[in-house]
Structure formats: structure tokens, C-alpha cells
């Protein structure tokens, strides 16, 4: 499809709305005829489900299927309530097996069964096979469509089979080589097939150094493998080593996007996957747990300060610097833990010189603590004059920065080691911990020096 520049401004939306109200199918069809499906998807978010369905019904089935497939999961689930099972079946028949399985998983069981019964025979068997797997493993992520060849074929036979098999494969990057039992032996690039003597057998030119994943491997691990080896697609094998599917880069991008969103919400102290337009109760339930933990941390901080009531009563200026100490400790902890969480994407982060990394973090913390302490000492000296509290606050701030950096480094590593999402360490958890740590260091320094 030719791509046409598509600007979604108020004037265009108003004109399009008028066409919708008048059911002007000719205007709608001519306007969207050469527009990229991704741009049409963005437009449809502006209208309600009934209006969007009217627009899609005007478009060719291939475009309609792509647009529905590109909708985010929650929107698509609600949108498809406007369609009958027969209409959804027509859409699903245009999709690859993995996309078809994803849509069926979002629908009620009764509707899914009706749709499966109406699918094309080949797609039907592929989808039924995929529905056996959980959504968050390689088996649930893979597509059944791929190009494969036998090791004992010559190049001519291989090319002929590619022509036949490619009818059902929208895009492919390589040819996978299997034996008589469908066990994966290696791969052959299209370039090598074209340049090789036609009488050469496939086993003579195959590359047996092929990276594959098992059906039970978690999607996060699949994404890490494809990123590490810079793969556009990866074959999927079962426990017997038989080739059962492949995962392409576009599927992995979806996984990475979902993981980034999950980590972002965890770092913000949101424990569920929620959107702003979800119900009040769902939004409240997702946010409340970490808010309660924050309140608990605040109550402990208040009680902790009560232990030093006498010191505060004697030198009231002590209380002035409590927000400074807590804010600095929290910010340093979040900075450090966020960098560590990013580094943990590399599976070898912990094993490849952990002590060297900790030493680097410690060195950075020493420098930051020194400069921050020096700045605070200078400002306090200008404001309060030559006061012993200046030195105490600066020293306390120095130690808070060092300890907060250590906590921010070690916490995500420990969480990751015990199988928890390390992004937990970059939100309210680390802030609350460092608030308490900062107060402890601050008042202990005051107690010892003053």
C-alpha cells in the first residue's frame, strides 16, 4: 500500500465526523484508500466503536484485519464486541497463526470455539496447536508459518519448495534445515542458496551454528536472546529438538514494550497493569499498596525522630535539614537503582565482575558525597556563619549519599537473584528505605559529634 502523509488535525476530524454522520461511504473510502493502516488506527481511536466498525467495513478485508490486529489488547477486546463470530472469523482468517491465537485468547470461550470452527483448515490446525501454550512463553509467542527444507535436498529442490511454502508466509529471513523427523539441524541464508551450484545438497551449505529457543522458555528470556545475538527471527523447538515454529522481531518488540511498561509502573509504585480509563476501584487497588508502605515508612520516620527529641529541643536547627537529608538519600538511591535495573537486562551483569562494578559505584558515591557535602557546608556557612552544625550536616550528607548508593545498587541485584522484578527497587521501596537510612545516619552523626 502506498503511504500518504496523514495529518490528524481538528479540521480533518470534523470533516470526517460529518461523513460518518451522513454515512458517506464514498468519501471515507476515497480518503483512506492510500493511507497507511497504522494511521487509520490512530484515526479510529477518535470515534466510538460503532462508528469505527462502519469505517472498517468499508475497507478491504486485508486492511481491516491489519488494523484490528494492530489495536492494543484491551481496546481490541472491547471493539470486537461490535462484531459477530462470523465477522471475526473473516478477519482472523487473514492473520498469521500467532496473531490469530492472540485474538482468540482475548475472546470468550464460546466465541473462540465458533471462530475456530470456521477457520481455514491449515490455519485452524496451527491455531489449535498454539492455544496449548501460555501467552508468556516462546510457544505462545511463536508463529507456525516458516520455511523449512530437508538436508538431503539439492538447491533446485530447495528453491522449488520455498516457492510453494512462501505462499503462506508473509515474510521470512532464512530457511531452516531439518531431518526426516523434523529435528532442527541448521539454517541456510537465501543469498547462499542463490549463489550455490544447483546440484549441491543443502547439508553441504547449511550453517549448523543456529540459535534456537525451547517452547517453554519465558518471553523475557526470548527477548534477551534475540537482543544479544541481534536476530531478526529465531526458530522454536520442542523438547525433542523438533522445529515447531519461529518468533520474529516484531513479536519481540511487543514483549519488550510490555516489559518496559510493567517496569515503569512498578517504579512508579503501581502493582497492576492499569490504564487511566480503567475503573476507579482497579486504579485505587493498583496504587494503594505502595502508598500504604510509604505511609508506614513515614510513621516509622516520625517515631524514629522521637528518639532524638532531646537533641532537637536543644538545637532546633537540626530539624531544618531533615528534608534535605531525606530528599538527597531518596534521589541518590533512585538514580543508582535505575542504572542497575537497566544493566540487569544483560544476563551476565552479576557474573561479569560484580565487585569491580560495586567499587565503581562506591567511587562515584564518594565523589558525589564530597561535592554535595562541600556545597552544603559553604551555603550553611554563608547563612548561619561559623556553626558546628554546618560540619555535622555536611558529614551526614556525605555518609547518606554513600549508603544510599550502596542500597540502590545491592537491592535490585538481590531482588533479581531471588526471582523478583528488580524494577521494584527503583520506586517507593528504595525511597522509603533511604528516608529511614538518611534519618538514622543524620541523627547518629549529630549524637556522636554534638
C-alpha positions as CSV (number, residue, x, y, z in Angstrom):
1,X,0.0,0.0,0.0
2,X,1.3,3.4,-0.9
3,X,1.9,5.6,2.1
4,X,0.2,9.0,2.1
5,X,1.0,11.8,4.6
6,X,-1.8,11.8,7.1
7,X,-2.3,14.7,9.5
8,X,-4.9,14.2,12.2
9,X,-6.0,17.8,12.8
10,X,-9.3,19.2,14.1
11,X,-10.4,20.3,10.7
12,X,-10.0,16.8,9.2
13,X,-11.6,15.2,12.2
14,X,-14.6,17.4,11.9
15,X,-15.0,16.7,8.2
16,X,-14.6,13.0,8.8
17,X,-17.2,13.1,11.5
18,X,-19.6,14.8,9.2
19,X,-19.0,12.0,6.6
20,X,-19.6,9.4,9.3
21,X,-22.9,11.0,10.5
22,X,-24.0,11.2,6.9
23,X,-22.8,7.6,6.2
24,X,-20.8,9.0,3.2
25,X,-19.0,5.8,2.3
26,X,-17.6,7.1,-0.9
27,X,-15.8,10.0,0.9
28,X,-14.5,7.7,3.6
29,X,-13.3,5.1,1.1
30,X,-11.5,7.6,-1.2
31,X,-10.0,9.4,1.8
32,X,-8.5,6.3,3.3
33,X,-7.7,4.4,0.1
34,X,-3.9,5.0,0.2
35,X,-3.5,5.8,3.9
36,X,-1.2,3.5,5.9
37,X,-3.2,1.2,8.2
38,X,-1.3,2.5,11.3
39,X,-2.6,6.0,10.5
40,X,-6.1,4.7,10.1
41,X,-5.8,3.0,13.5
42,X,-4.8,6.4,15.1
43,X,-7.9,8.0,13.5
44,X,-10.3,5.3,14.7
45,X,-9.3,6.0,18.3
46,X,-11.1,9.3,17.9
47,X,-14.5,7.7,17.3
48,X,-16.8,5.2,19.2
49,X,-16.9,1.5,18.4
50,X,-20.0,1.6,16.2
51,X,-18.5,4.4,14.0
52,X,-15.1,2.7,13.8
53,X,-16.8,-0.5,12.7
54,X,-18.6,1.3,10.0
55,X,-15.3,2.7,8.7
56,X,-13.6,-0.7,8.8
57,X,-16.5,-2.5,7.0
58,X,-15.9,-0.1,4.0
59,X,-12.2,-1.0,3.8
60,X,-10.8,-4.2,2.1
61,X,-10.6,-7.2,4.4
62,X,-6.8,-7.2,4.3
63,X,-6.6,-3.7,5.6
64,X,-9.4,-4.3,8.1
65,X,-7.6,-7.3,9.5
66,X,-4.3,-5.4,9.9
67,X,-5.9,-2.5,11.7
68,X,-7.8,-4.8,14.1
69,X,-4.6,-6.8,14.7
70,X,-2.7,-3.5,15.5
71,X,-5.1,-2.4,18.2
72,X,-3.9,-2.7,21.7
73,X,-5.3,-5.8,23.5
74,X,-7.8,-4.0,25.8
75,X,-9.1,-1.8,23.0
76,X,-9.5,-4.7,20.6
77,X,-11.2,-6.8,23.2
78,X,-13.9,-4.1,23.7
79,X,-14.1,-3.3,20.0
80,X,-14.7,-6.8,18.9
81,X,-17.9,-6.9,20.9
82,X,-19.4,-5.0,17.9
83,X,-18.7,-7.9,15.7
84,X,-20.4,-11.3,15.2
85,X,-18.4,-14.5,15.4
86,X,-18.7,-14.8,11.6
87,X,-17.3,-11.4,11.0
88,X,-14.4,-12.0,13.4
89,X,-13.7,-15.3,11.6
90,X,-13.3,-13.4,8.3
91,X,-10.7,-11.2,10.0
92,X,-8.8,-13.9,11.7
93,X,-8.5,-15.9,8.5
94,X,-6.3,-13.1,7.1
95,X,-3.8,-13.2,10.0
96,X,-0.7,-15.2,10.8
97,X,-1.2,-18.0,13.3
98,X,0.4,-16.2,16.3
99,X,-1.8,-13.1,15.8
100,X,-4.9,-15.3,15.3
101,X,-4.2,-17.1,18.5
102,X,-3.7,-13.9,20.4
103,X,-7.1,-12.6,19.4
104,X,-8.8,-15.9,20.2
105,X,-7.3,-15.8,23.7
106,X,-8.9,-12.4,24.3
107,X,-12.4,-13.6,23.4
108,X,-15.0,-15.6,25.4
109,X,-14.6,-19.4,25.1
110,X,-17.9,-19.8,23.3
111,X,-17.0,-17.2,20.7
112,X,-13.5,-18.6,20.2
113,X,-14.9,-22.1,19.5
114,X,-17.3,-20.7,16.9
115,X,-14.4,-18.9,15.2
116,X,-12.1,-21.9,15.3
117,X,-14.7,-24.0,13.6
118,X,-14.9,-21.5,10.7
119,X,-11.1,-21.1,10.1
120,X,-9.3,-22.3,7.0
121,X,-8.1,-25.9,7.7
122,X,-4.4,-25.1,7.7
123,X,-4.8,-22.1,10.0
124,X,-7.2,-24.0,12.2
125,X,-4.7,-26.7,13.0
126,X,-1.9,-24.2,13.6
127,X,-4.0,-22.1,15.9
128,X,-5.2,-25.1,17.9
129,X,-1.6,-26.1,18.4
130,X,-0.6,-22.6,19.6
131,X,-3.5,-22.3,22.1
132,X,-1.9,-25.1,24.1
133,X,0.8,-22.7,25.3
134,X,0.8,-20.0,27.8
135,X,1.0,-16.5,26.4
136,X,4.2,-15.6,28.2
137,X,6.4,-18.5,26.8
138,X,8.0,-19.0,23.5
139,X,5.3,-21.4,22.4
140,X,2.6,-18.8,22.9
141,X,4.8,-16.2,21.1
142,X,5.7,-18.1,18.0
143,X,4.1,-18.4,14.6
144,X,3.7,-21.7,12.8
145,X,4.4,-20.1,9.4
146,X,8.0,-20.7,8.3
147,X,10.2,-22.0,5.5
148,X,12.0,-25.3,6.1
149,X,14.0,-27.7,3.9
150,X,15.4,-31.2,4.2
151,X,19.1,-31.7,4.5
152,X,19.3,-34.2,1.7
153,X,17.6,-31.9,-0.9
154,X,19.7,-30.2,-3.5
155,X,19.5,-26.5,-4.1
156,X,17.0,-26.8,-7.0
157,X,14.6,-28.9,-4.9
158,X,15.0,-26.4,-2.0
159,X,14.2,-23.4,-4.1
160,X,11.1,-25.1,-5.5
161,X,9.9,-25.9,-2.0
162,X,10.5,-22.3,-1.0
163,X,8.2,-21.1,-3.7
164,X,5.4,-23.4,-2.5
165,X,5.8,-22.7,1.2
166,X,6.2,-19.0,0.8
167,X,2.6,-18.6,-0.3
168,X,1.6,-18.9,3.4
169,X,4.5,-16.9,4.9
170,X,4.2,-13.1,4.7
171,X,7.9,-12.5,5.4
172,X,10.9,-14.7,6.1
173,X,14.6,-14.2,6.6
174,X,16.1,-17.6,6.4
175,X,15.4,-21.3,5.5
176,X,15.6,-23.8,8.4
177,X,17.0,-27.2,7.7
178,X,15.5,-30.3,9.3
179,X,16.0,-34.1,9.2
180,X,13.3,-36.7,8.4
181,X,12.0,-36.4,12.0
182,X,11.7,-32.6,11.7
183,X,14.6,-32.1,14.1
184,X,16.4,-28.8,13.6
185,X,19.8,-29.2,12.0
186,X,20.7,-25.6,11.0
187,X,19.8,-22.8,8.6
188,X,20.6,-21.6,5.1
189,X,20.5,-18.0,4.0
190,X,18.7,-17.1,0.8
191,X,21.9,-15.5,-0.5
192,X,23.8,-18.7,-0.2
193,X,21.0,-20.7,-2.0
194,X,21.1,-18.3,-4.9
195,X,24.9,-18.3,-5.3
196,X,25.4,-22.0,-4.8
197,X,25.7,-24.6,-7.6
198,X,22.2,-26.1,-8.1
199,X,23.4,-29.7,-7.7
200,X,24.8,-29.0,-4.2
201,X,22.9,-30.6,-1.4
202,X,21.5,-28.4,1.4
203,X,23.6,-30.3,4.1
204,X,26.8,-29.2,2.3
205,X,26.0,-25.5,2.8
206,X,23.9,-25.3,5.9
207,X,25.1,-23.4,9.0
208,X,24.7,-25.7,12.0
209,X,25.6,-22.8,14.4
210,X,21.9,-21.8,14.8
211,X,20.4,-20.2,17.9
212,X,17.1,-21.7,18.9
213,X,14.7,-21.4,21.9
214,X,12.5,-24.1,23.5
215,X,8.7,-23.8,23.6
216,X,8.7,-23.4,27.4
217,X,11.2,-20.6,27.6
218,X,9.8,-17.4,29.1
219,X,9.2,-14.4,26.7
220,X,11.6,-12.2,28.6
221,X,14.4,-14.7,28.0
222,X,13.5,-15.0,24.3
223,X,13.7,-11.2,24.0
224,X,17.1,-11.2,25.8
225,X,18.4,-13.9,23.4
226,X,17.3,-12.1,20.2
227,X,18.7,-8.9,21.5
228,X,22.0,-10.5,22.5
229,X,22.6,-12.2,19.1
230,X,20.9,-9.4,17.0
231,X,18.4,-11.9,15.4
232,X,15.5,-10.9,13.1
233,X,13.9,-14.3,13.8
234,X,14.6,-17.3,16.0
235,X,13.4,-20.9,15.5
236,X,11.4,-22.6,18.2
237,X,11.9,-26.3,19.0
238,X,10.1,-28.7,21.4
239,X,11.7,-30.9,24.0
240,X,12.7,-33.4,21.3
241,X,14.5,-30.8,19.2
242,X,11.9,-30.7,16.5
243,X,11.2,-27.5,14.7
244,X,7.7,-26.3,15.6
245,X,7.7,-22.5,14.8
246,X,9.6,-19.3,14.8
247,X,9.5,-15.9,16.6
248,X,10.0,-12.7,14.6
249,X,11.4,-9.4,15.8
250,X,8.0,-7.7,15.7
251,X,6.7,-10.1,18.3
252,X,9.7,-9.5,20.5
253,X,9.3,-5.7,20.2
254,X,5.8,-6.2,21.6
255,X,7.3,-8.1,24.5
256,X,9.9,-5.5,25.2
257,X,7.3,-2.7,25.1
258,X,5.1,-4.6,27.6
259,X,8.1,-5.3,29.9
260,X,9.1,-1.6,29.8
261,X,5.5,-0.6,30.7
262,X,5.4,-3.1,33.5
263,X,8.8,-1.8,34.9
264,X,7.7,1.8,34.6
265,X,4.5,1.1,36.6
266,X,6.5,-0.8,39.2
267,X,9.0,2.0,39.5
268,X,6.0,4.4,40.0
269,X,4.6,2.2,42.8
270,X,1.7,0.7,40.7
271,X,1.3,-3.0,41.2
272,X,-1.0,-3.9,38.4
273,X,-1.2,-3.2,34.7
274,X,-3.7,-0.4,34.6
275,X,-4.7,2.4,32.3
276,X,-6.1,5.8,33.2
277,X,-9.5,4.9,31.8
278,X,-9.8,1.7,33.9
279,X,-12.3,1.6,36.8
280,X,-11.8,3.7,39.9
281,X,-11.5,0.6,42.1
282,X,-8.9,-1.0,39.8
283,X,-6.8,2.2,39.8
284,X,-7.1,2.5,43.5
285,X,-6.2,-1.1,44.1
286,X,-3.1,-0.8,41.9
287,X,-1.8,2.3,43.7
288,X,-2.8,1.7,47.3
289,X,-0.2,-0.9,48.4
290,X,2.9,1.2,47.9
291,X,1.2,4.3,49.2
292,X,0.5,2.4,52.4
293,X,4.1,1.3,52.6
294,X,5.1,4.9,52.1
295,X,2.8,6.0,55.0
296,X,4.2,3.2,57.1
297,X,7.8,4.5,56.4
298,X,6.7,8.0,57.3
299,X,5.2,6.8,60.6
300,X,8.4,4.9,61.4
301,X,10.4,8.1,60.5
302,X,8.3,10.2,62.9
303,X,8.8,7.6,65.7
304,X,12.5,7.5,64.9
305,X,12.8,11.2,65.2
306,X,11.1,11.0,68.6
307,X,14.1,9.1,69.9
308,X,16.1,12.3,69.4
309,X,13.6,14.7,70.8
310,X,16.1,16.0,73.4
311,X,18.7,16.8,70.7
312,X,16.0,18.6,68.6
313,X,14.8,20.5,71.6
314,X,18.3,21.7,72.4
315,X,19.2,22.6,68.8
316,X,16.1,23.3,66.8
317,X,18.1,24.0,63.6
318,X,18.6,20.2,63.4
319,X,15.0,19.8,62.1
320,X,15.7,22.3,59.3
321,X,17.9,19.8,57.5
322,X,15.8,16.7,57.8
323,X,14.0,17.3,54.4
324,X,17.4,17.9,52.7
325,X,18.8,14.6,54.1
326,X,15.8,12.5,53.1
327,X,15.4,14.0,49.7
328,X,19.1,13.6,48.8
329,X,19.1,10.0,50.0
330,X,16.0,9.1,48.1
331,X,17.2,10.7,44.9
332,X,20.7,9.1,45.1
333,X,19.0,5.7,45.7
334,X,16.7,6.0,42.8
335,X,19.4,7.2,40.4
336,X,21.7,4.3,41.4
337,X,19.0,1.6,41.4
338,X,17.6,2.7,38.0
339,X,21.1,2.3,36.4
340,X,21.5,-1.1,37.9
341,X,18.0,-2.2,36.7
342,X,19.0,-1.2,33.2
343,X,22.2,-3.1,33.4
344,X,20.4,-6.3,34.7
345,X,18.9,-6.6,31.2
346,X,22.3,-8.1,30.4
347,X,22.2,-11.6,31.9
348,X,25.9,-11.5,32.6
349,X,25.8,-8.3,34.6
350,X,26.2,-10.0,38.0
351,X,28.7,-12.6,37.0
352,X,31.0,-10.4,35.0
353,X,33.0,-8.6,37.7
354,X,30.4,-7.7,40.3
355,X,33.0,-6.4,42.8
356,X,34.5,-4.2,40.1
357,X,31.1,-2.7,39.5
358,X,30.4,-2.2,43.2
359,X,33.8,-0.5,43.6
360,X,32.9,1.9,40.7
361,X,29.6,2.7,42.3
362,X,31.4,3.3,45.6
363,X,33.9,5.6,43.9
364,X,31.1,7.6,42.3
365,X,29.3,7.9,45.6
366,X,32.4,9.2,47.4
367,X,32.9,11.9,44.8
368,X,29.2,12.9,44.8
369,X,29.0,12.9,48.6
370,X,32.2,15.0,48.8
371,X,30.9,17.7,46.4
372,X,27.4,17.8,47.8
373,X,28.7,18.0,51.3
374,X,31.1,20.7,50.3
375,X,28.4,22.8,48.6
376,X,26.0,22.4,51.6
377,X,28.8,23.4,54.0
378,X,29.5,26.5,52.0
379,X,25.9,27.6,51.8
380,X,25.3,26.9,55.5
381,X,28.5,28.9,56.4
382,X,27.2,31.9,54.4
383,X,23.7,31.7,56.0
384,X,24.4,30.6,59.6
385,X,28.0,31.6,60.0
386,X,30.7,29.5,61.7
387,X,28.3,27.0,63.3
388,X,29.4,23.4,64.4
389,X,26.2,22.2,62.9
390,X,27.5,23.0,59.4
391,X,30.1,20.4,59.6
392,X,27.7,17.8,61.1
393,X,25.1,18.3,58.3
394,X,27.8,18.1,55.6
395,X,29.3,14.9,57.1
396,X,25.9,13.3,57.5
397,X,25.0,14.2,53.9
398,X,28.3,12.6,52.7
399,X,27.5,9.3,54.5
400,X,23.9,9.3,53.4
401,X,25.0,9.6,49.7
402,X,27.4,6.7,50.2
403,X,25.0,4.4,52.0
404,X,22.1,5.3,49.6
405,X,24.3,4.4,46.6
406,X,25.1,1.0,48.2
407,X,21.4,0.3,49.0
408,X,20.4,1.4,45.5
409,X,23.0,-1.0,44.0
410,X,22.5,-4.0,46.1
411,X,18.7,-4.1,46.4
412,X,17.9,-4.7,42.7
413,X,20.6,-7.3,42.5
414,X,19.2,-9.2,45.5
415,X,15.6,-9.0,44.2
416,X,16.8,-10.2,40.8
417,X,18.7,-13.1,42.4
418,X,15.5,-14.3,44.2
419,X,13.4,-14.1,41.1
420,X,11.6,-10.7,41.8
421,X,11.4,-7.9,39.2
422,X,14.3,-5.6,40.1
423,X,12.2,-2.6,39.0
424,X,10.6,-2.9,42.4
425,X,13.8,-1.4,43.8
426,X,13.5,1.8,41.7
427,X,10.2,3.1,43.2
428,X,8.7,3.8,46.6
429,X,10.6,0.8,48.1
430,X,14.0,2.5,47.6
431,X,12.7,5.9,48.6
432,X,11.2,4.7,51.8
433,X,14.2,2.7,52.7
434,X,16.6,5.6,52.1
435,X,14.4,8.0,54.0
436,X,14.8,5.8,57.1
437,X,18.5,5.3,56.4
438,X,19.1,9.0,55.9
439,X,17.4,9.9,59.2
440,X,19.4,7.2,61.0
441,X,22.8,8.4,59.6
442,X,21.9,12.1,60.2
443,X,20.9,11.7,63.9
444,X,23.6,9.2,64.7
445,X,26.2,11.7,63.3
446,X,24.6,14.5,65.4
447,X,24.6,12.3,68.5
448,X,28.3,11.4,68.1
449,X,29.6,14.8,67.2
450,X,27.4,17.2,69.1
